[in-house]
Amino acid sequence: MLPADMPILLALLIVSIATSAFVALRYFAASGLFALITQRVRPGLYEGKKRQIGREIRWSLIAAIIYGAPAGMVLWAWNHLGWTRLYTDFGAYPLWYLPVSVFIYLFAQDTWFYWSHRAMHHRRLFRIMHAVHHDSRPPTSWTAMSFHPMESLTGALLIPLLVFILPIHIAMLGVVLTAATIMGVTNHMGWEMFPRALVHSPLGNWVITASHHEKHHEHYACNFGLYFRFWDRLCGTDRGLSKRMVEQSGDAPRGVRI
């Protein structure tokens, strides 16, 4: 808790540094954990990628600052000014709104990501904003936040803006951020951790896992979504699953598009 009489600019600087450090630690914890799991489950998968992983970590640390700074400012505004729609009282809204708010935030993120991501694949924007992310060939568990600063900005501002518009319990915001972290890492780590029964199920046809996102890194002009395949299916950019990853996981059920 910062003193109430602390100058605003100094307070914003302190909370921005603190939240950026937290985002960086969250990145190392999540990516490091799944890198360790990968080493155990798929030994040798990241062999020869030391330089690539080092580059991914450097870009990710810059991204942590860009993601953390506005988040810290929003938390300060919520705590000191009450400007946001964040709340802590579970009775402030009906209990059914808790999971609904999570879905709304995830779908809003997914929508923004799909269209901004697809725009960044225009040849001019790609070179400026998105080439850094695709320099990871193939991606690893350390790739999830490996962005050019301009790309980081496009992703860092949405949730800080949403909390001024859409009410969400602070715990449910934690669920959203946890989902973003886990999905970001697992969708890039180069192998499918979810069971085939899920990936090739009716639910799997609408939810993105590594098998779906890997195809984007293989062919670029497809599979632009973040969590859901809704916009890809609606806009005709869904090209199914990565053939390499499906074969790696075992034979695909009949009718699965790869």
Order of alpha helices (4+ residues) and beta strands (2+ residues): alpha-alpha-beta-alpha-alpha-alpha-alpha-beta-alpha-alpha-alpha-alpha-alpha
